[in-house]
């Protein structure tokens, strides 16, 4: 532990976790890094080795008893049935079935669809409707719950998203920032995403930090193309519960902008701070004039029109893709935007980007 680690522990007690612990657990549990950091921050945020060891045992116990691995789904379902209720850690998605005028939840690793969830919980956590969230879920079992002639016994009684609590966190970070020099703060940010700054030259540090801009800047438009396996999607998949990484082939205009037109429910851009598109070559459902015009409007002004209504949102957009040949050859034979579908290689669309990495 060096001086920067000591300083971070001094000024952010209870919020500093060791990344090596995250990496060790990550190898055992296929969950986003921020889920593990949430637990480690509760039980292992200390410089004391004994406290860390005790906290690590508690984290492992919680993961063993409550984190749902797909191959243990039947065991967890049985436990909920036999006990009547059980707390699980899983990713939860919700969809509205219009023909029934009812919200149904799905627990992804538990592999259960049609789980009862209250409208109040859906209104409180709207991101459930836009890709889902990792959460600590109080799941109950009621064998008398029958819906349209079919037994639907699972009920989400309570749900707590896995994220840092406290509305004063941003003010605290701003105040503590004054205790760090510019270089110290850059290094702390890099360590927070799992990079060792001592091994990076200054320019590379700045490039890595540029990936974080969409997380803090509303309506920021970033494109990053490069070789495979260079960590382009890692930040948006693992670092923040407020960002969503979606496969290019899964994105449609309704899911991105208006998910339920009849009810006026906004899509991903209104539910997340960052919407990142992985593998932009697969954005075939957005590669049409109507969708591109909507994207251009949103990327320019932070708003879009659907019917007679103009709707505003704050989500940053990140487009990620692979360039499979070296940059020199790409520049000599084509251009740097080749991963986009041909219809999206439109100058007015490309001009909306604030940065290219």
Steps between C-alpha positions, in 0.01 A plus 500: 500500500657830389446862602209547259317199647555634852371841397192351338422299814546812713264719299248238380453265797259218424519561124838356402539136394799303384479418132691176545213376717256597226705315239526187715126489558428589140676182394256301714177693440378625161359829627587861410793643693281768659286229665809356667626848590166577661542203734872551559434866578261396775723240662863546388557878481797504736878488507493251786583152374287326760198717419547426130527125562186497716316717248608279212361195677170684544491604135566142391225378734252751356591405144477129579159530667340773289673547164322292237720312257309366199602142579353539852166643389295193596663485845409865567144454376462202731635701793251780437217243485604311811567809713224714360749780429867548429725793416679472165748709305406495133435718198134601477313612189138608474265516203144621465262245349241734352243227436490432874568858617760355734872526566696175510857469626768259383796387710772430248732252673214340691336445160151596618257699289162625613600604850249728671627852573310802627439806286649708781838324466494544122427873535775535761763322287413569135830356380345161558316564172809600304744212508463404865706558814701291742330500836457333835152348473267372771328216315198320641295195399121481520352174361153655490587769243332398176490728196276412206483139603877458549693489826733802532631464856811723502467858631757778537409650836790745519788601278815699574717602203871436542642850505653747742237667715490856620407818318803687638758276330573743216545791740733284710712408195526866399610600848758218532639577152670810647730272704651340189728646236399476134733206436392323819136534401565364151682201647219440750241501221706254298537267797126523557442336160764234559804650325844550656599858411869445575528288185340761271650806327311827538335490157370147555361605837304779332366264235379253762336781698324618184291183517352631826376832358158360395444390862520858626398716202137511388430437129865429419550306176810279480619250242780252570631262236808284532642147511314225680578436865607853592238558771272726298177368651633420849431844649134502399433139598687474829562840662165669554143391573386812315631387159365230273688312229270370228577282203469688173266242354251530789439876475184634339359852475220424753738344756740794469253788499140400579445149631121516535360770276144467624605576856771743400769308688848615407761248387864443592610863453267605781589219739881490496785750529689322221374279219793319338456307174735204471598379153358790296525291184185327626293819528291390204170593665617861533654516151202662332418865425231537771721359777807695388302824499379429854857430608625819336233708674574343839879522465471867399246630751435231763141470381299315237152514351249216503169592348407850616709488815860605555674306776828584674747261662852519645664168410842504337544273198809286442560304179755216522640295215798305372756596240661176391795640305768746608424872499754586228341254257150619595591863428666407173217284369181642657418710810467471880121462507485177299355290789169690469238358263513680166178693565650651817814627326317827454701820552218675688476201737876466549529874565293456818780318684693694762798264498650204313730257679 
